[in-house]
Amino acid sequence: MRFAAIADVHGNYLALEAVLADIRAQGISEVVNLGDMASGPLDARRTMDALMALDAIHVLGNHDRWLIDRPFEKMGAWDRPAYAQLESGHLDWLRAVPSTRIFRDQVFLCHATPADDNVYWLEKVTPDGSVIMSPLAAIEKEADGISQSLILCAHTHIARAVRLSDGRLVVNPGSVGSPGFSYTVPFPHVIEAGTPDARYAILDLASGNWRVTFRHVPYDNQAMADLARRNGDAEFASALATGRVR
């Protein structure tokens, strides 16, 4: 069993295109998408067209939910520009996407945590704004009741794998389209990948054991940084250009 996991595309069509090409080059035909597909100051419509046409298993992210569960005036700064580009068909498709799924009986899929699509799982933020790995006990508590040997999550845009004490593996593949952002909850902090590459993960099951390979894929990130800047988001432009938030 071998498949690819993508997440947090955030309207970055060129990054998605590069990642899908790399997945095909690895001879992989099965893909799971962990959500946050369109929101951002980039190309939401083209990204959604590509994802809707992709033969993949999808789950809904918090930003996807925010596009369909509230009026425009209550949407966030990343969601309003995406919503303005999308048509009713895109939104109806998102409404049919579940928040969690089971893939091939052996893999549990969610966006953030199984119970909440807007809570960090493998990382936590300290009061001084540092982003550190969550304690193992806290990670395992969120995995209570999940029988699958592999659990996939996203949301923080940080590629990471954590082995639980019972042998289960929790993996965040990193972000395809957003290598950095700032946020104020629960405390002001910054997430930075350090490079502008698009990220995803390959998961292999061999002899009963899961192996994870994190892939960093170069693409024309400067074109996307220029688009973000033209659309008035200097912070997103900085992250796309450098992998750092400035």
Rosetta silent file (secondary structure, phi, psi, omega in degrees, C-alpha in Angstrom):
SEQUENCE: MRFAAIADVHGNYLALEAVLADIRAQGISEVVNLGDMASGPLDARRTMDALMALDAIHVLGNHDRWLIDRPFEKMGAWDRPAYAQLESGHLDWLRAVPSTRIFRDQVFLCHATPADDNVYWLEKVTPDGSVIMSPLAAIEKEADGISQSLILCAHTHIARAVRLSDGRLVVNPGSVGSPGFSYTVPFPHVIEAGTPDARYAILDLASGNWRVTFRHVPYDNQAMADLARRNGDAEFASALATGRVR
SCORE:     score description
SCORE:     0.000 S_00000001
   1 L     0.000  123.252 -176.920    0.000    0.000    0.000 S_00000001
   2 E  -145.819  127.681 -179.200    1.523    3.282   -1.137 S_00000001
   3 E  -152.617  171.253  179.817   -0.122    6.658   -1.491 S_00000001
   4 E  -112.959  146.034  175.682    0.491   10.412   -1.238 S_00000001
   5 E  -118.879  126.901  175.940   -0.942   12.891    1.261 S_00000001
   6 E  -120.079  159.561 -179.374   -1.374   16.562    0.403 S_00000001
   7 L  -163.863  160.682  169.600   -2.777   19.381    2.531 S_00000001
   8 L    51.118   55.908  177.304   -3.135   23.140    2.921 S_00000001
   9 L   -71.925  -38.598  174.667   -2.983   24.093   -0.745 S_00000001
  10 L    52.508   44.635  174.221   -4.549   27.498    0.037 S_00000001
  11 L    75.543    6.821 -176.901   -5.246   28.478   -3.560 S_00000001
  12 L   -88.853   85.742 -174.461   -1.662   27.972   -4.706 S_00000001
  13 H   -63.917  -40.949 -177.438   -2.325   26.366   -8.057 S_00000001
  14 H   -65.672  -37.496  176.161    1.296   26.336   -9.249 S_00000001
  15 H   -65.982  -42.539  177.599    2.454   24.550   -6.088 S_00000001
  16 H   -60.851  -44.410 -179.933   -0.380   22.022   -6.462 S_00000001
  17 H   -59.712  -42.988 -179.525    0.507   21.438  -10.089 S_00000001
  18 H   -66.828  -41.000  179.903    4.169   20.798   -9.188 S_00000001
  19 H   -66.283  -43.823  179.177    3.273   18.419   -6.357 S_00000001
  20 H   -63.632  -36.283  176.076    0.855   16.411   -8.496 S_00000001
  21 H   -64.849  -40.319  179.195    3.524   16.105  -11.197 S_00000001
  22 H   -67.330  -38.798  176.931    6.012   14.867   -8.597 S_00000001
  23 H   -60.861  -44.271  178.148    3.481   12.364   -7.266 S_00000001
  24 H   -63.410  -38.318  179.999    2.970   10.998  -10.773 S_00000001
  25 H   -65.444  -25.046  176.748    6.736   10.820  -11.265 S_00000001
  26 L   -83.587    0.365  179.548    6.963    8.627   -8.154 S_00000001
  27 L    75.472   24.754 -176.958    4.519    6.193   -9.756 S_00000001
  28 L  -101.220  132.780 -178.547    1.801    6.923   -7.177 S_00000001
  29 L  -111.880  -17.489 -177.897   -1.837    6.886   -8.229 S_00000001
  30 L  -103.493  133.433 -176.294   -3.682    7.264   -4.904 S_00000001
  31 E  -134.896  138.125  168.469   -3.904   10.659   -3.180 S_00000001
  32 E  -116.546  143.029 -177.651   -5.588   11.916   -0.019 S_00000001
  33 E  -120.770  122.066 -171.086   -6.185   15.629    0.529 S_00000001
  34 L   -96.307   15.009  167.761   -6.442   16.894    4.121 S_00000001
  35 L    97.330 -179.780 -168.479   -8.171   20.189    3.435 S_00000001
  36 L    59.967   70.054 -168.157   -7.748   23.974    3.395 S_00000001
  37 L   -90.707  -43.925 -165.633   -7.922   23.994   -0.362 S_00000001
  38 L  -114.371  -31.289 -168.562   -8.805   27.458   -1.645 S_00000001
  39 L   -64.241  133.447 -178.874   -8.534   30.220    0.957 S_00000001
  40 L   146.190  169.291 -175.910   -5.783   32.750    0.373 S_00000001
  41 L   -88.163   39.760 -172.590   -4.969   35.693   -1.911 S_00000001
  42 L  -119.455 -122.192 -173.423   -4.031   33.492   -4.875 S_00000001
  43 L  -120.548   75.753 -175.189   -5.965   31.446   -7.477 S_00000001
  44 H   -63.233  -43.052 -175.083   -8.858   29.809   -5.644 S_00000001
  45 H   -65.314  -47.954 -178.766  -10.938   28.978   -8.716 S_00000001
  46 H   -64.898  -37.582  178.352   -8.190   27.266  -10.676 S_00000001
  47 H   -64.238  -46.235  179.786   -7.105   25.363   -7.567 S_00000001
  48 H   -65.306  -38.695  176.419  -10.614   24.130   -6.827 S_00000001
  49 H   -57.807  -42.881 -179.017  -11.130   23.095  -10.448 S_00000001
  50 H   -67.917  -42.688 -178.678   -7.968   20.981  -10.240 S_00000001
  51 H   -69.155  -37.969  179.194   -8.850   19.402   -6.893 S_00000001
  52 H   -67.022  -28.964  179.024  -12.413   18.623   -7.931 S_00000001
  53 H   -84.645  -11.880 -175.966  -11.098   16.890  -11.047 S_00000001
  54 L   -78.793  135.714  175.076   -8.512   14.918   -9.064 S_00000001
  55 L   -79.941   87.975 -173.893   -9.257   11.284   -8.255 S_00000001
  56 L  -144.641  166.646  172.954   -8.586   11.689   -4.541 S_00000001
  57 E  -100.349  125.426 -174.238  -10.077   11.280   -1.078 S_00000001
  58 E  -116.589  145.865  165.546  -10.803   14.700    0.461 S_00000001
  59 L  -125.489  158.468 -174.814  -11.579   16.000    3.946 S_00000001
  60 L   -86.416  135.390  173.410  -12.733   19.490    4.851 S_00000001
  61 L   -96.973  171.605  179.882  -10.409   22.005    6.495 S_00000001
  62 H   -62.153  -39.175  179.034  -11.336   24.903    8.743 S_00000001
  63 H   -69.865  -32.787  173.788  -10.844   27.419    5.942 S_00000001
  64 H   -63.327  -43.870  179.295  -13.000   25.286    3.642 S_00000001
  65 H   -62.738  -40.422 -178.663  -15.713   25.284    6.285 S_00000001
  66 H   -65.581  -21.010  175.921  -15.466   29.043    6.729 S_00000001
  67 L   -74.884  -17.761 -172.663  -16.244   29.454    3.021 S_00000001
  68 L  -124.676   -4.976 -174.525  -19.595   27.700    3.427 S_00000001
  69 L  -114.121    8.953 -178.221  -20.820   28.218    6.995 S_00000001
  70 L  -152.902  159.017  177.272  -20.971   32.026    7.317 S_00000001
  71 L   -69.482  158.901 -175.430  -21.871   35.183    5.411 S_00000001
  72 H   -54.137  -41.880 -174.418  -19.198   36.950    3.403 S_00000001
  73 H   -67.974  -14.780  177.970  -18.875   39.859    5.838 S_00000001
  74 H  -102.112    4.583  177.985  -17.895   37.469    8.648 S_00000001
  75 L   -78.077  157.104  179.906  -15.225   35.655    6.652 S_00000001
  76 L   -81.134  177.127 -174.839  -11.529   36.099    7.417 S_00000001
  77 L   -65.836  -26.218  176.838   -8.870   37.868    5.376 S_00000001
  78 L   -85.027  -25.727 -173.034   -7.836   34.655    3.592 S_00000001
  79 H   -85.874  -35.787 -177.387  -11.392   33.493    2.910 S_00000001
  80 H   -60.623  -46.448  179.684  -12.957   36.611    1.390 S_00000001
  81 H   -65.966  -31.618  177.107  -10.651   36.779   -1.678 S_00000001
  82 H   -69.412  -46.597 -179.526  -11.139   33.061   -2.305 S_00000001
  83 H   -57.392  -38.626 -178.619  -14.910   33.247   -1.952 S_00000001
  84 H   -63.754  -22.923 -179.013  -15.036   36.102   -4.469 S_00000001
  85 H   -91.749  -19.181 -170.371  -13.444   33.807   -7.087 S_00000001
  86 L   -88.588  153.140  176.942  -15.559   30.713   -6.459 S_00000001
  87 L  -105.510  171.246 -176.781  -18.836   29.723   -8.090 S_00000001
  88 H   -59.054  -33.648  179.213  -21.805   27.918   -6.591 S_00000001
  89 H   -63.328  -38.616  177.015  -20.546   24.596   -7.970 S_00000001
  90 H   -63.847  -45.725 -176.441  -17.304   24.892   -5.997 S_00000001
  91 H   -68.494  -38.910  176.698  -19.153   25.712   -2.790 S_00000001
  92 H   -63.204  -38.735  177.499  -21.701   22.926   -3.261 S_00000001
  93 H   -62.471  -43.950  178.213  -18.841   20.476   -3.757 S_00000001
  94 H   -61.990  -36.690 -179.163  -17.226   21.637   -0.501 S_00000001
  95 H   -62.447  -22.940 -178.703  -20.526   21.192    1.329 S_00000001
  96 L   -92.681   -2.475 -177.845  -20.437   17.482    0.477 S_00000001
  97 L   -87.062  128.628 -179.219  -16.884   16.929    1.793 S_00000001
  98 L   -78.369  163.900 -179.539  -16.747   15.309    5.263 S_00000001
  99 L   -83.958  -23.656  174.211  -14.548   16.523    8.116 S_00000001
 100 E  -139.890  155.883  177.218  -13.035   13.072    8.749 S_00000001
 101 E  -151.307  162.483  171.139  -12.721    9.896    6.697 S_00000001
 102 E  -111.126  128.666 -178.667  -11.258    6.412    6.788 S_00000001
 103 E  -107.431  119.934  176.576   -9.027    5.506    3.836 S_00000001
 104 L    50.399   36.591  174.289   -8.764    1.853    2.843 S_00000001
 105 L    68.561  -14.883 -170.339   -9.738    0.775    6.362 S_00000001
 106 L  -115.223   -5.377 -174.245   -6.238    1.481    7.719 S_00000001
 107 E  -130.146  125.401  175.558   -5.805    5.275    7.634 S_00000001
 108 E   -94.331  131.818 -177.000   -7.712    7.918    9.609 S_00000001
 109 E  -118.181  132.410  171.306   -7.926   11.332    7.925 S_00000001
 110 E  -149.816  172.286 -179.983   -8.689   14.695    9.514 S_00000001
 111 L   -89.716  -51.483 -176.871   -7.613   18.283    9.028 S_00000001
 112 L  -116.422  -78.437  167.613   -6.495   19.426   12.485 S_00000001
 113 L  -122.566  165.158  179.645   -7.615   17.060   15.253 S_00000001
 114 L   -58.714  -29.772 -174.667  -10.344   14.415   15.007 S_00000001
 115 L   -99.418  -16.037 -172.381  -12.672   16.556   17.135 S_00000001
 116 L  -149.812  124.284 -176.762  -11.816   20.105   16.019 S_00000001
 117 L   -83.481    5.246 -177.710  -10.716   21.425   12.613 S_00000001
 118 L  -133.856   33.059  178.299   -9.057   24.529   14.095 S_00000001
 119 L  -126.340  132.651  175.539   -6.809   23.165   16.871 S_00000001
 120 L   -65.912  140.029 -179.138   -3.114   22.330   16.542 S_00000001
 121 L  -106.944  -60.481 -174.306   -2.420   18.648   17.244 S_00000001
 122 L   -84.024  -10.923  177.120    1.279   17.842   16.941 S_00000001
 123 E  -124.753  160.352  170.870    2.378   21.342   17.936 S_00000001
 124 E  -139.353  158.312 -178.844    1.404   23.803   20.647 S_00000001
 125 E  -108.740  128.198  178.028    1.988   27.531   21.105 S_00000001
 126 L   -87.271  163.241 -178.000    3.486   28.829   24.349 S_00000001
 127 L   -57.447  -25.118  179.052    2.523   32.222   25.843 S_00000001
 128 L   -86.344    4.708  176.909    5.729   33.778   24.472 S_00000001
 129 L    91.065    4.323  176.816    4.750   32.773   20.908 S_00000001
 130 L   -74.721  141.925  176.394    7.085   29.792   20.548 S_00000001
 131 E  -107.912  114.539 -176.084    5.763   26.868   18.502 S_00000001
 132 E  -127.269  166.979  178.038    6.933   23.559   19.978 S_00000001
 133 E   -69.492  139.402  177.616    5.980   19.907   19.678 S_00000001
 134 L   -66.609  150.956  173.650    3.011   18.903   21.816 S_00000001
 135 L   -60.283  146.609 -177.773    3.638   16.508   24.716 S_00000001
 136 H   -58.911  -38.442 -179.453    3.137   12.894   23.727 S_00000001
 137 H   -61.091  -38.996  179.112    0.375   12.439   26.295 S_00000001
 138 H   -69.070  -39.575  177.650   -1.627   15.285   24.748 S_00000001
 139 H   -63.097  -44.870 -178.643   -1.142   13.894   21.237 S_00000001
 140 H   -66.324  -33.921  178.923   -2.235   10.440   22.356 S_00000001
 141 H   -60.782  -40.282  178.934   -5.322   11.814   24.106 S_00000001
 142 H   -67.682  -22.203 -178.358   -6.580   13.245   20.804 S_00000001
 143 L   -91.010    1.236  178.810   -6.056    9.818   19.190 S_00000001
 144 L   -55.775  134.091  176.235   -8.275    7.989   21.709 S_00000001
 145 L    87.379   -4.641  178.631  -10.799    5.774   19.972 S_00000001
 146 L   -95.225  119.740 -175.591   -9.003    5.677   16.619 S_00000001
 147 L   -91.630  -15.354 -176.141   -8.147    2.092   15.677 S_00000001
 148 L   -67.842  146.529 -177.448   -6.291    2.797   12.429 S_00000001
 149 L   -78.237  -18.303  177.552   -2.515    2.313   12.506 S_00000001
 150 E  -125.394  130.790  179.094   -1.875    5.508   10.520 S_00000001
 151 E  -122.944  126.979 -179.992   -3.446    8.879   11.345 S_00000001
 152 E  -112.995  134.873  177.003   -3.042   11.857    9.014 S_00000001
 153 L  -138.129  176.222 -178.821   -3.591   15.473   10.011 S_00000001
 154 L  -147.412 -134.219  168.417   -2.623   18.907    8.700 S_00000001
 155 L    83.114  -46.636 -177.702   -3.486   22.511    9.687 S_00000001
 156 L   -84.215  -11.030 -178.386   -0.162   23.685   11.163 S_00000001
 157 L    67.946   10.014 -179.417    1.663   23.468    7.791 S_00000001
 158 L  -103.287  120.167  177.517    4.565   21.780    9.628 S_00000001
 159 L   -72.034  124.542 -176.710    5.725   18.427    8.247 S_00000001
 160 E  -160.692  147.567  171.864    6.085   16.045   11.181 S_00000001
 161 E  -126.817  135.624  179.399    5.653   12.401   12.170 S_00000001
 162 E  -128.376  125.310  176.468    4.999   11.236   15.740 S_00000001
 163 E   -90.548  123.880  177.781    5.044    7.598   16.825 S_00000001
 164 L   -79.256  162.220 -174.766    2.559    6.877   19.601 S_00000001
 165 L   -65.590  -21.370  177.712    3.460    4.538   22.452 S_00000001
 166 L   -91.755    4.974  176.262    1.155    1.838   21.055 S_00000001
 167 L   100.232  -15.780  177.258    2.888    1.945   17.661 S_00000001
 168 L   -64.029  152.651 -178.292    0.385    4.061   15.735 S_00000001
 169 E  -118.471  129.178  175.468    1.889    6.796   13.569 S_00000001
 170 E  -109.703  128.277 -173.958    0.508   10.345   13.291 S_00000001
 171 E  -131.075  132.685  166.986    1.737   12.308   10.259 S_00000001
 172 E  -108.894  120.731 -175.486    1.333   15.880    9.056 S_00000001
 173 L   -76.691   -5.867 -172.418    2.537   16.095    5.424 S_00000001
 174 L    85.217 -179.959 -173.921    3.209   19.840    5.567 S_00000001
 175 L  -101.340  131.884  172.192    1.661   22.466    3.322 S_00000001
 176 L   -65.234  -46.450 -164.782    1.529   22.344   -0.453 S_00000001
 177 L  -118.601   -2.157 -175.537    0.870   26.034   -0.897 S_00000001
 178 L  -139.357   94.337 -176.386    1.586   28.087    2.238 S_00000001
 179 L   -83.228   10.495  176.772    5.067   27.817    3.803 S_00000001
 180 E  -175.449  151.386  175.999    4.371   30.409    6.470 S_00000001
 181 E  -165.065  164.524  171.208    1.715   32.430    8.264 S_00000001
 182 E  -115.639  153.117 -178.706    1.018   34.374   11.457 S_00000001
 183 E  -152.300  159.046 -173.967   -1.910   33.758   13.786 S_00000001
 184 L  -109.581   -4.310 -174.997   -3.181   35.116   17.091 S_00000001
 185 L  -114.389  133.099   -2.144   -4.778   32.014   18.701 S_00000001
 186 L   -79.953  -16.231  174.596   -4.098   30.879   21.379 S_00000001
 187 L  -139.373  152.229  178.097   -1.221   33.393   21.511 S_00000001
 188 L   -55.651  131.825 -178.571    0.337   35.490   18.723 S_00000001
 189 E  -158.561  169.399  179.445    2.833   33.338   16.827 S_00000001
 190 E  -128.779  136.594  171.371    4.440   32.686   13.461 S_00000001
 191 E  -106.306  128.455  179.349    4.752   29.426   11.514 S_00000001
 192 E  -136.621  128.606  177.999    7.695   29.281    9.092 S_00000001
 193 L   -81.481  -27.113  178.060    8.786   26.328    6.957 S_00000001
 194 L    96.473  -21.428  172.344   12.165   27.885    6.145 S_00000001
 195 L  -136.975  156.853 -179.659   12.033   27.244    2.392 S_00000001
 196 L   -85.192    5.305 -175.967    9.393   28.182   -0.187 S_00000001
 197 L   -62.810  152.516  170.147    9.093   24.651   -1.566 S_00000001
 198 E   -77.855  142.292 -174.394    5.756   22.868   -1.894 S_00000001
 199 E  -124.449  146.431  170.688    5.482   19.968    0.548 S_00000001
 200 E  -158.285  178.846 -178.540    3.693   16.643    0.699 S_00000001
 201 E  -131.816  148.854  171.693    4.269   13.134    2.065 S_00000001
 202 E  -109.615  131.049  179.722    4.452    9.617    0.689 S_00000001
 203 E  -114.878  129.968  179.437    3.162    6.832    2.948 S_00000001
 204 E  -123.756  134.382  171.792    4.215    3.198    2.486 S_00000001
 205 E  -110.266  115.491 -178.885    2.919    0.136    4.312 S_00000001
 206 E  -138.660  127.714 -179.965    5.407   -2.728    4.130 S_00000001
 207 L    53.633   36.907  176.669    5.543   -5.821    6.358 S_00000001
 208 L    80.971    4.256 -178.201    2.997   -4.246    8.668 S_00000001
 209 E  -120.214  138.329  177.101    4.984   -1.047    9.242 S_00000001
 210 E   -87.958  136.118  172.515    4.300    2.453    7.954 S_00000001
 211 E  -120.046  141.378 -179.870    7.111    4.472    6.436 S_00000001
 212 E  -122.277  136.065  175.206    6.839    8.178    5.662 S_00000001
 213 E  -122.674  121.177  177.293    8.842   10.190    3.146 S_00000001
 214 E   -91.453  128.921 -177.830    8.535   13.975    3.193 S_00000001
 215 E  -110.974  134.230  173.311    8.954   15.589   -0.212 S_00000001
 216 E  -113.665  120.882 -170.997    9.975   19.215   -0.872 S_00000001
 217 E  -118.086  115.407  174.430    9.170   20.258   -4.443 S_00000001
 218 L   -67.678  149.624  175.798   10.538   23.448   -6.052 S_00000001
 219 L  -156.490 -176.319 -179.115    8.162   25.381   -8.317 S_00000001
 220 L   -79.283   70.093 -177.176    7.709   28.937   -9.597 S_00000001
 221 H   -66.947  -27.230 -178.954    7.051   30.280   -6.121 S_00000001
 222 H   -66.334  -33.890  176.766    8.035   33.812   -7.101 S_00000001
 223 H   -62.463  -39.891  178.265    5.089   33.987   -9.495 S_00000001
 224 H   -71.519  -36.216  175.961    2.755   33.131   -6.613 S_00000001
 225 H   -62.817  -40.757  178.047    4.524   35.615   -4.317 S_00000001
 226 H   -63.843  -38.741  179.100    4.009   38.319   -6.934 S_00000001
 227 H   -65.537  -44.014  178.073    0.317   37.409   -7.170 S_00000001
 228 H   -60.659  -40.063  179.853   -0.111   37.620   -3.396 S_00000001
 229 H   -66.256  -42.242  177.843    1.599   41.015   -3.392 S_00000001
 230 H   -62.727  -30.604 -179.554   -0.627   42.297   -6.209 S_00000001
 231 L   -89.243    9.675  169.944   -3.621   41.119   -4.196 S_00000001
 232 L    87.403   15.641 -179.195   -2.497   43.118   -1.180 S_00000001
 233 L  -116.260   88.570 -176.453   -1.079   40.426    1.116 S_00000001
 234 H   -67.797  -34.094 -179.307    2.560   41.284    1.790 S_00000001
 235 H   -67.307  -45.535  177.267    2.932   38.694    4.565 S_00000001
 236 H   -62.979  -39.434  178.525    1.747   35.820    2.370 S_00000001
 237 H   -59.903  -42.194  178.343    3.999   37.133   -0.413 S_00000001
 238 H   -62.844  -44.768  179.199    7.004   36.998    1.929 S_00000001
 239 H   -62.069  -42.359 -179.944    6.233   33.433    2.970 S_00000001
 240 H   -66.916  -34.777 -177.228    5.823   32.309   -0.630 S_00000001
 241 H   -76.625  -35.076 -169.132    9.038   34.011   -1.723 S_00000001
 242 H  -127.631  -15.529 -171.717   11.296   32.874    1.135 S_00000001
 243 L    82.620    5.404  178.718    9.576   30.378    3.415 S_00000001
 244 L  -128.594  152.370 -178.708    9.676   32.999    6.161 S_00000001
 245 L   -98.800  121.776  178.728    7.146   35.553    7.385 S_00000001
 246 L  -133.881    0.000    0.000    8.305   39.169    7.289 S_00000001
